[in-house]
Amino acid sequence: MDLSKLYKKQISMHDWFDQIDHKDAAAIREEDYARQARLKQLDEIIDLPYDKPDIFSSDDILNKTDRFNILFNERKDKKCRLRLVPLTKDTQKLRTVGRTIHESVEWFKEQDIDPKNYELHFLSFTDNPEWATIFVINNNGIFGEAVFGGHNQLTQGFHEKKPITFSFDFTSWKLSEENENILGHLQKIMDYLYVPDSTKQERLHDTLGADCVQNYITGYFETVSDASIPLQFIDYNRVLGKLYKDVQITPSQNNQNSITGQTGSPGVTTGKVRIISPEQISETNLNPDEILVCDVTSPDYVPLMKQAAAIITDRGGILSHAAIVSREMNKPCIVGTGNATKILKNVQEIRVNADNGTVKIL
């Protein structure tokens, strides 16, 4: 599979929810658009390291104000992430990643949009990412996954090496593989979210509606790091945190001689295998008893995900966008098997137990 083509089709979490007409799609969109403001509020209360954007109006860019010229002249050849954040309701968020600031400005000018409807957020970019994480904190503990490299491997599920899944029951850690580096990194992350100060907890609740369990802030989080930036929080989502308020993940290692993976969405069902490659999507329809099996789910797969009795992927993570969407569609989903498309055959009848991440050929 050509991953470069899949990366070009990346969409935001709220776009996934829009495609399945989810009742919370609008709330997730609003939460996504306001993520930088929310991280700033967290930083003001608990001193949180986050990716602070340089924010400009479209007028700053198009009229080259003195304020923008300072940034442009100093960093025009430096790569960045540019987000066009809507200022009006129902306006689509746009973004570009990995272009220089100069190239990003030219890209912005080429877009068929009303520039007055947007605010421009310039964020950092690295060609040498280190650890990236996605996790949720709820009453059951802390559950997530980590990978060495870009965090989009986790959100989109297009990873080449299987992520490390982890859990912490507020007493002890469990990881899908022993790795002292990531364990130390995770402990450092959680130190920032551990807030024993009751006054700060009250401020978090009053300002952000944030709750704490065992003195940890509940919710959905994403972090990144590289050699020059040891740690940055890049998302804190309260809506996804509530959707995942009951989730529990048990890290496990894959057996190459069987089909096992991680629970993307719980449930048990029996059905017939349909292995679908990206080239087959547009000409394929699934029967209600058929189980979608593929390398990894991209947005193009959403119509088939709606039709399928269950979903099994070689790649993908427990908190990838596709896994979260599968959960919201109540479709049993097992991700990250590593070998499902190699072992399974079309028309085989299988039993999918997404509660424990196993597939049995009947």
GUNUVEX-895358 format. One record per residue (C-alpha): residue in one letter; residue number from 1; chain; x, y, z. Coordinates in nm, 2 decimals, decimal comma, always signed. Example, Ala and Ser with C-alpha at 12.3 -4.5 7.8 and 13.67 -1.06 7.14 Angstrom:
BEGIN
["a" 1 "A" [+1,23 -0,45 +0,78]];
["s" 2 "A" [+1,37 -0,11 +0,71]];
! end
This chain:
BEGIN
["m" 1 "A" [+0,00 +0,00 +0,00]];
["d" 2 "A" [+0,13 +0,35 -0,09]];
["l" 3 "A" [+0,11 +0,53 +0,24]];
["s" 4 "A" [+0,20 +0,86 +0,08]];
["k" 5 "A" [-0,14 +0,86 -0,10]];
["l" 6 "A" [-0,32 +0,78 +0,22]];
["y" 7 "A" [-0,15 +1,07 +0,41]];
["k" 8 "A" [-0,28 +1,31 +0,14]];
["k" 9 "A" [-0,63 +1,20 +0,23]];
["q" 10 "A" [-0,60 +1,28 +0,60]];
["i" 11 "A" [-0,91 +1,44 +0,75]];
["s" 12 "A" [-0,98 +1,58 +1,10]];
["m" 13 "A" [-1,16 +1,38 +1,36]];
["h" 14 "A" [-1,47 +1,60 +1,32]];
["d" 15 "A" [-1,48 +1,52 +0,95]];
["w" 16 "A" [-1,49 +1,15 +1,03]];
["f" 17 "A" [-1,79 +1,21 +1,26]];
["d" 18 "A" [-1,96 +1,42 +0,99]];
["q" 19 "A" [-1,93 +1,13 +0,75]];
["i" 20 "A" [-2,12 +0,90 +0,98]];
["d" 21 "A" [-2,38 +1,17 +1,08]];
["h" 22 "A" [-2,28 +1,14 +1,45]];
["k" 23 "A" [-2,49 +1,34 +1,69]];
["d" 24 "A" [-2,18 +1,49 +1,85]];
["a" 25 "A" [-2,01 +1,59 +1,52]];
["a" 26 "A" [-2,08 +1,96 +1,57]];
["a" 27 "A" [-1,95 +1,95 +1,93]];
["i" 28 "A" [-1,63 +1,77 +1,82]];
["r" 29 "A" [-1,58 +2,03 +1,54]];
["e" 30 "A" [-1,61 +2,32 +1,79]];
["e" 31 "A" [-1,38 +2,14 +2,03]];
["d" 32 "A" [-1,12 +2,09 +1,76]];
["y" 33 "A" [-1,13 +2,45 +1,64]];
["a" 34 "A" [-1,08 +2,58 +1,99]];
["r" 35 "A" [-0,80 +2,34 +2,09]];
["q" 36 "A" [-0,52 +2,60 +2,10]];
["a" 37 "A" [-0,73 +2,83 +2,33]];
["r" 38 "A" [-0,80 +2,53 +2,55]];
["l" 39 "A" [-0,43 +2,43 +2,58]];
["k" 40 "A" [-0,35 +2,79 +2,66]];
["q" 41 "A" [-0,60 +2,78 +2,95]];
["l" 42 "A" [-0,44 +2,46 +3,08]];
["d" 43 "A" [-0,10 +2,61 +3,06]];
["e" 44 "A" [-0,21 +2,92 +3,26]];
["i" 45 "A" [-0,34 +2,69 +3,54]];
["i" 46 "A" [-0,10 +2,40 +3,55]];
["d" 47 "A" [+0,21 +2,52 +3,35]];
["l" 48 "A" [+0,15 +2,27 +3,06]];
["p" 49 "A" [+0,41 +2,26 +2,77]];
["y" 50 "A" [+0,21 +2,30 +2,45]];
["d" 51 "A" [+0,27 +2,39 +2,09]];
["k" 52 "A" [+0,21 +2,77 +2,11]];
["p" 53 "A" [+0,10 +2,90 +1,77]];
["d" 54 "A" [+0,19 +3,23 +1,61]];
["i" 55 "A" [-0,15 +3,37 +1,53]];
["f" 56 "A" [-0,23 +3,62 +1,26]];
["s" 57 "A" [-0,53 +3,76 +1,08]];
["s" 58 "A" [-0,57 +3,73 +0,71]];
["d" 59 "A" [-0,51 +4,11 +0,69]];
["d" 60 "A" [-0,17 +4,06 +0,86]];
["i" 61 "A" [-0,07 +3,81 +0,59]];
["l" 62 "A" [-0,21 +3,98 +0,28]];
["n" 63 "A" [-0,10 +4,33 +0,37]];
["k" 64 "A" [+0,23 +4,22 +0,53]];
["t" 65 "A" [+0,19 +4,41 +0,85]];
["d" 66 "A" [+0,50 +4,49 +1,06]];
["r" 67 "A" [+0,41 +4,22 +1,31]];
["f" 68 "A" [+0,39 +3,95 +1,04]];
["n" 69 "A" [+0,70 +4,07 +0,86]];
["i" 70 "A" [+0,91 +4,02 +1,18]];
["l" 71 "A" [+0,82 +3,65 +1,18]];
["f" 72 "A" [+0,84 +3,61 +0,80]];
["n" 73 "A" [+1,18 +3,77 +0,77]];
["e" 74 "A" [+1,32 +3,56 +1,05]];
["r" 75 "A" [+1,17 +3,22 +0,97]];
["k" 76 "A" [+1,04 +3,22 +0,61]];
["d" 77 "A" [+1,25 +2,92 +0,51]];
["k" 78 "A" [+1,16 +2,72 +0,82]];
["k" 79 "A" [+0,91 +2,44 +0,79]];
["c" 80 "A" [+0,58 +2,47 +0,98]];
["r" 81 "A" [+0,23 +2,35 +1,02]];
["l" 82 "A" [-0,03 +2,60 +0,91]];
["r" 83 "A" [-0,39 +2,58 +1,03]];
["l" 84 "A" [-0,66 +2,80 +0,89]];
["v" 85 "A" [-0,90 +2,83 +1,18]];
["p" 86 "A" [-1,25 +2,94 +1,09]];
["l" 87 "A" [-1,39 +3,25 +1,24]];
["t" 88 "A" [-1,75 +3,18 +1,12]];
["k" 89 "A" [-1,98 +2,89 +1,18]];
["d" 90 "A" [-1,99 +2,60 +0,93]];
["t" 91 "A" [-1,67 +2,71 +0,76]];
["q" 92 "A" [-1,43 +2,43 +0,70]];
["k" 93 "A" [-1,09 +2,42 +0,87]];
["l" 94 "A" [-0,79 +2,39 +0,63]];
["r" 95 "A" [-0,43 +2,30 +0,70]];
["t" 96 "A" [-0,10 +2,23 +0,54]];
["v" 97 "A" [+0,20 +2,05 +0,69]];
["g" 98 "A" [+0,57 +2,04 +0,61]];
["r" 99 "A" [+0,59 +2,35 +0,39]];
["t" 100 "A" [+0,81 +2,65 +0,47]];
["i" 101 "A" [+0,64 +2,96 +0,61]];
["h" 102 "A" [+0,70 +3,12 +0,27]];
["e" 103 "A" [+0,54 +2,83 +0,09]];
["s" 104 "A" [+0,25 +2,81 +0,34]];
["v" 105 "A" [+0,17 +3,18 +0,28]];
["e" 106 "A" [+0,16 +3,12 -0,10]];
["w" 107 "A" [-0,06 +2,81 -0,04]];
["f" 108 "A" [-0,30 +3,02 +0,17]];
["k" 109 "A" [-0,33 +3,28 -0,11]];
["e" 110 "A" [-0,41 +3,00 -0,36]];
["q" 111 "A" [-0,71 +2,86 -0,16]];
["d" 112 "A" [-1,06 +2,93 -0,30]];
["i" 113 "A" [-1,19 +3,08 +0,02]];
["d" 114 "A" [-1,28 +3,42 +0,17]];
["p" 115 "A" [-0,97 +3,50 +0,37]];
["k" 116 "A" [-1,16 +3,72 +0,61]];
["n" 117 "A" [-1,33 +3,40 +0,75]];
["y" 118 "A" [-1,00 +3,26 +0,88]];
["e" 119 "A" [-0,73 +3,31 +1,14]];
["l" 120 "A" [-0,39 +3,17 +1,06]];
["h" 121 "A" [-0,21 +2,96 +1,32]];
["f" 122 "A" [+0,16 +2,89 +1,24]];
["l" 123 "A" [+0,29 +2,59 +1,45]];
["s" 124 "A" [+0,62 +2,41 +1,48]];
["f" 125 "A" [+0,72 +2,12 +1,25]];
["t" 126 "A" [+1,00 +1,87 +1,28]];
["d" 127 "A" [+1,16 +1,63 +1,04]];
["n" 128 "A" [+1,29 +1,42 +1,33]];
["p" 129 "A" [+1,00 +1,34 +1,56]];
["e" 130 "A" [+1,06 +1,12 +1,86]];
["w" 131 "A" [+0,78 +0,98 +2,08]];
["a" 132 "A" [+0,42 +1,06 +2,00]];
["t" 133 "A" [+0,13 +0,95 +2,23]];
["i" 134 "A" [-0,25 +0,94 +2,23]];
["f" 135 "A" [-0,43 +0,85 +2,55]];
["v" 136 "A" [-0,75 +0,89 +2,76]];
["i" 137 "A" [-0,78 +0,94 +3,13]];
["n" 138 "A" [-1,10 +0,82 +3,29]];
["n" 139 "A" [-1,23 +0,66 +3,61]];
["n" 140 "A" [-1,08 +0,32 +3,51]];
["g" 141 "A" [-0,72 +0,46 +3,46]];
["i" 142 "A" [-0,50 +0,59 +3,18]];
["f" 143 "A" [-0,51 +0,40 +2,85]];
["g" 144 "A" [-0,33 +0,48 +2,52]];
["e" 145 "A" [-0,06 +0,41 +2,27]];
["a" 146 "A" [+0,28 +0,55 +2,18]];
["v" 147 "A" [+0,50 +0,53 +1,87]];
["f" 148 "A" [+0,84 +0,66 +1,78]];
["g" 149 "A" [+0,78 +0,91 +1,50]];
["g" 150 "A" [+0,51 +1,14 +1,38]];
["h" 151 "A" [+0,18 +1,14 +1,58]];
["n" 152 "A" [-0,02 +1,11 +1,26]];
["q" 153 "A" [+0,08 +0,75 +1,27]];
["l" 154 "A" [-0,15 +0,72 +1,57]];
["t" 155 "A" [-0,44 +0,94 +1,46]];
["q" 156 "A" [-0,45 +0,80 +1,11]];
["g" 157 "A" [-0,33 +0,45 +1,19]];
["f" 158 "A" [-0,07 +0,44 +0,90]];
["h" 159 "A" [+0,22 +0,31 +1,10]];
["e" 160 "A" [+0,49 +0,08 +0,99]];
["k" 161 "A" [+0,59 -0,05 +1,33]];
["k" 162 "A" [+0,31 -0,15 +1,57]];
["p" 163 "A" [+0,25 +0,11 +1,84]];
["i" 164 "A" [+0,32 +0,03 +2,21]];
["t" 165 "A" [-0,01 +0,02 +2,40]];
["f" 166 "A" [-0,01 +0,11 +2,76]];
["s" 167 "A" [-0,23 +0,13 +3,07]];
["f" 168 "A" [-0,20 +0,27 +3,42]];
["d" 169 "A" [-0,45 +0,19 +3,69]];
["f" 170 "A" [-0,32 +0,47 +3,91]];
["t" 171 "A" [-0,10 +0,21 +4,08]];
["s" 172 "A" [+0,11 +0,02 +3,82]];
["w" 173 "A" [+0,19 +0,04 +3,45]];
["k" 174 "A" [+0,14 -0,22 +3,18]];
["l" 175 "A" [+0,30 -0,20 +2,83]];
["s" 176 "A" [+0,27 -0,42 +2,53]];
["e" 177 "A" [+0,64 -0,44 +2,51]];
["e" 178 "A" [+0,92 -0,36 +2,76]];
["n" 179 "A" [+1,07 -0,02 +2,69]];
["e" 180 "A" [+1,22 +0,19 +2,97]];
["n" 181 "A" [+1,25 +0,50 +2,74]];
["i" 182 "A" [+0,88 +0,52 +2,67]];
["l" 183 "A" [+0,79 +0,43 +3,03]];
["g" 184 "A" [+1,00 +0,73 +3,15]];
["h" 185 "A" [+0,84 +0,95 +2,89]];
["l" 186 "A" [+0,49 +0,85 +2,99]];
["q" 187 "A" [+0,56 +0,91 +3,36]];
["k" 188 "A" [+0,69 +1,26 +3,27]];
["i" 189 "A" [+0,37 +1,33 +3,07]];
["m" 190 "A" [+0,15 +1,22 +3,35]];
["d" 191 "A" [+0,34 +1,44 +3,60]];
["y" 192 "A" [+0,20 +1,74 +3,42]];
["l" 193 "A" [-0,16 +1,61 +3,44]];
["y" 194 "A" [-0,14 +1,52 +3,81]];
["v" 195 "A" [-0,30 +1,80 +4,00]];
["p" 196 "A" [-0,32 +1,74 +4,37]];
["d" 197 "A" [-0,38 +2,11 +4,44]];
["s" 198 "A" [-0,76 +2,14 +4,52]];
["t" 199 "A" [-0,75 +2,51 +4,43]];
["k" 200 "A" [-0,61 +2,43 +4,08]];
["q" 201 "A" [-0,87 +2,16 +4,04]];
["e" 202 "A" [-1,15 +2,41 +4,11]];
["r" 203 "A" [-1,00 +2,65 +3,86]];
["l" 204 "A" [-0,99 +2,37 +3,60]];
["h" 205 "A" [-1,35 +2,29 +3,66]];
["d" 206 "A" [-1,47 +2,65 +3,66]];
["t" 207 "A" [-1,27 +2,75 +3,35]];
["l" 208 "A" [-1,28 +2,43 +3,14]];
["g" 209 "A" [-1,54 +2,21 +3,30]];
["a" 210 "A" [-1,26 +1,97 +3,36]];
["d" 211 "A" [-1,29 +1,69 +3,61]];
["c" 212 "A" [-1,01 +1,50 +3,79]];
["v" 213 "A" [-0,99 +1,14 +3,90]];
["q" 214 "A" [-0,72 +1,03 +4,15]];
["n" 215 "A" [-0,59 +1,39 +4,10]];
["y" 216 "A" [-0,54 +1,33 +3,72]];
["i" 217 "A" [-0,72 +1,55 +3,46]];
["t" 218 "A" [-0,97 +1,34 +3,27]];
["g" 219 "A" [-1,01 +1,36 +2,89]];
["y" 220 "A" [-0,84 +1,27 +2,56]];
["f" 221 "A" [-0,48 +1,39 +2,50]];
["e" 222 "A" [-0,22 +1,39 +2,23]];
["t" 223 "A" [+0,15 +1,47 +2,27]];
["v" 224 "A" [+0,46 +1,49 +2,05]];
["s" 225 "A" [+0,84 +1,53 +2,11]];
["d" 226 "A" [+1,16 +1,56 +1,92]];
["a" 227 "A" [+1,53 +1,61 +2,01]];
["s" 228 "A" [+1,49 +1,99 +2,06]];
["i" 229 "A" [+1,15 +1,98 +2,22]];
["p" 230 "A" [+1,13 +1,71 +2,48]];
["l" 231 "A" [+0,75 +1,73 +2,52]];
["q" 232 "A" [+0,45 +1,92 +2,38]];
["f" 233 "A" [+0,08 +1,86 +2,43]];
["i" 234 "A" [-0,10 +1,92 +2,10]];
["d" 235 "A" [-0,46 +1,83 +2,20]];
["y" 236 "A" [-0,69 +1,81 +2,50]];
["n" 237 "A" [-1,04 +1,71 +2,40]];
["r" 238 "A" [-1,32 +1,69 +2,65]];
["v" 239 "A" [-1,59 +1,56 +2,41]];
["l" 240 "A" [-1,38 +1,26 +2,31]];
["g" 241 "A" [-1,29 +1,21 +2,68]];
["k" 242 "A" [-1,66 +1,18 +2,76]];
["l" 243 "A" [-1,72 +0,94 +2,47]];
["y" 244 "A" [-1,43 +0,73 +2,61]];
["k" 245 "A" [-1,53 +0,77 +2,98]];
["d" 246 "A" [-1,58 +0,39 +3,03]];
["v" 247 "A" [-1,31 +0,25 +2,80]];
["q" 248 "A" [-1,05 +0,01 +2,93]];
["i" 249 "A" [-0,75 -0,13 +2,73]];
["t" 250 "A" [-0,54 -0,43 +2,82]];
["p" 251 "A" [-0,20 -0,42 +2,64]];
["s" 252 "A" [-0,11 -0,75 +2,48]];
["q" 253 "A" [+0,15 -0,88 +2,24]];
["n" 254 "A" [+0,07 -1,02 +1,90]];
["n" 255 "A" [+0,12 -1,38 +1,81]];
["q" 256 "A" [+0,24 -1,41 +1,45]];
["n" 257 "A" [+0,07 -1,76 +1,42]];
["s" 258 "A" [-0,27 -1,64 +1,51]];
["i" 259 "A" [-0,49 -1,33 +1,44]];
["t" 260 "A" [-0,50 -1,11 +1,74]];
["g" 261 "A" [-0,50 -0,73 +1,78]];
["q" 262 "A" [-0,63 -0,45 +1,99]];
["t" 263 "A" [-0,99 -0,36 +2,05]];
["g" 264 "A" [-1,09 -0,06 +1,84]];
["s" 265 "A" [-1,45 -0,11 +1,93]];
["p" 266 "A" [-1,60 -0,40 +2,15]];
["g" 267 "A" [-1,84 -0,66 +2,04]];
["v" 268 "A" [-1,87 -1,02 +1,91]];
["t" 269 "A" [-2,00 -1,13 +1,58]];
["t" 270 "A" [-1,98 -1,41 +1,32]];
["g" 271 "A" [-1,96 -1,35 +0,94]];
["k" 272 "A" [-1,78 -1,40 +0,61]];
["v" 273 "A" [-1,45 -1,24 +0,52]];
["r" 274 "A" [-1,43 -0,97 +0,25]];
["i" 275 "A" [-1,08 -0,84 +0,19]];
["i" 276 "A" [-1,10 -0,50 +0,02]];
["s" 277 "A" [-0,80 -0,31 -0,11]];
["p" 278 "A" [-0,82 +0,07 -0,17]];
["e" 279 "A" [-0,86 +0,02 -0,55]];
["q" 280 "A" [-1,18 -0,20 -0,49]];
["i" 281 "A" [-1,36 +0,05 -0,26]];
["s" 282 "A" [-1,56 +0,24 -0,52]];
["e" 283 "A" [-1,70 -0,08 -0,68]];
["t" 284 "A" [-1,78 -0,27 -0,37]];
["n" 285 "A" [-2,08 -0,32 -0,15]];
["l" 286 "A" [-2,10 -0,55 +0,15]];
["n" 287 "A" [-2,38 -0,77 +0,26]];
["p" 288 "A" [-2,49 -0,74 +0,63]];
["d" 289 "A" [-2,31 -1,06 +0,72]];
["e" 290 "A" [-1,98 -0,97 +0,57]];
["i" 291 "A" [-1,67 -0,86 +0,77]];
["l" 292 "A" [-1,45 -0,59 +0,62]];
["v" 293 "A" [-1,08 -0,69 +0,63]];
["c" 294 "A" [-0,82 -0,44 +0,50]];
["d" 295 "A" [-0,47 -0,31 +0,57]];
["v" 296 "A" [-0,59 +0,01 +0,73]];
["t" 297 "A" [-0,91 +0,22 +0,71]];
["s" 298 "A" [-0,89 +0,56 +0,54]];
["p" 299 "A" [-1,19 +0,80 +0,50]];
["d" 300 "A" [-1,27 +0,63 +0,17]];
["y" 301 "A" [-1,37 +0,32 +0,36]];
["v" 302 "A" [-1,65 +0,49 +0,56]];
["p" 303 "A" [-1,94 +0,36 +0,34]];
["l" 304 "A" [-1,81 +0,01 +0,37]];
["m" 305 "A" [-1,75 +0,05 +0,74]];
["k" 306 "A" [-2,12 +0,14 +0,77]];
["q" 307 "A" [-2,22 -0,18 +0,58]];
["a" 308 "A" [-1,99 -0,42 +0,75]];
["a" 309 "A" [-2,08 -0,66 +1,03]];
["a" 310 "A" [-1,73 -0,60 +1,18]];
["i" 311 "A" [-1,40 -0,45 +1,08]];
["i" 312 "A" [-1,05 -0,61 +1,10]];
["t" 313 "A" [-0,73 -0,42 +1,00]];
["d" 314 "A" [-0,36 -0,51 +0,98]];
["r" 315 "A" [-0,26 -0,16 +1,09]];
["g" 316 "A" [-0,42 +0,11 +1,29]];
["g" 317 "A" [-0,44 +0,20 +1,66]];
["i" 318 "A" [-0,69 +0,18 +1,94]];
["l" 319 "A" [-0,73 +0,56 +1,94]];
["s" 320 "A" [-0,69 +0,62 +1,57]];
["h" 321 "A" [-0,97 +0,82 +1,41]];
["a" 322 "A" [-1,11 +0,51 +1,23]];
["a" 323 "A" [-1,12 +0,31 +1,55]];
["i" 324 "A" [-1,30 +0,58 +1,74]];
["v" 325 "A" [-1,55 +0,61 +1,45]];
["s" 326 "A" [-1,60 +0,23 +1,45]];
["r" 327 "A" [-1,68 +0,25 +1,82]];
["e" 328 "A" [-1,94 +0,52 +1,76]];
["m" 329 "A" [-2,10 +0,31 +1,49]];
["n" 330 "A" [-2,12 +0,02 +1,73]];
["k" 331 "A" [-1,92 -0,20 +1,49]];
["p" 332 "A" [-1,69 -0,47 +1,65]];
["c" 333 "A" [-1,34 -0,36 +1,54]];
["i" 334 "A" [-1,00 -0,52 +1,58]];
["v" 335 "A" [-0,70 -0,31 +1,48]];
["g" 336 "A" [-0,33 -0,37 +1,44]];
["t" 337 "A" [-0,34 -0,75 +1,38]];
["g" 338 "A" [-0,04 -0,72 +1,15]];
["n" 339 "A" [-0,14 -1,03 +0,95]];
["a" 340 "A" [-0,52 -1,05 +0,90]];
["t" 341 "A" [-0,51 -0,98 +0,52]];
["k" 342 "A" [-0,23 -1,24 +0,49]];
["i" 343 "A" [-0,40 -1,52 +0,69]];
["l" 344 "A" [-0,77 -1,47 +0,61]];
["k" 345 "A" [-0,93 -1,56 +0,28]];
["n" 346 "A" [-1,24 -1,43 +0,11]];
["v" 347 "A" [-1,57 -1,61 +0,20]];
["q" 348 "A" [-1,41 -1,78 +0,51]];
["e" 349 "A" [-1,65 -1,78 +0,80]];
["i" 350 "A" [-1,49 -1,63 +1,11]];
["r" 351 "A" [-1,58 -1,53 +1,46]];
["v" 352 "A" [-1,47 -1,18 +1,56]];
["n" 353 "A" [-1,43 -1,13 +1,94]];
["a" 354 "A" [-1,34 -0,76 +1,96]];
["d" 355 "A" [-1,39 -0,78 +2,34]];
["n" 356 "A" [-1,06 -0,97 +2,37]];
["g" 357 "A" [-0,90 -0,88 +2,02]];
["t" 358 "A" [-0,92 -1,23 +1,87]];
["v" 359 "A" [-1,03 -1,37 +1,53]];
["k" 360 "A" [-1,12 -1,74 +1,49]];
["i" 361 "A" [-1,16 -1,92 +1,16]];
["l" 362 "A" [-1,47 -2,15 +1,19]];
! end
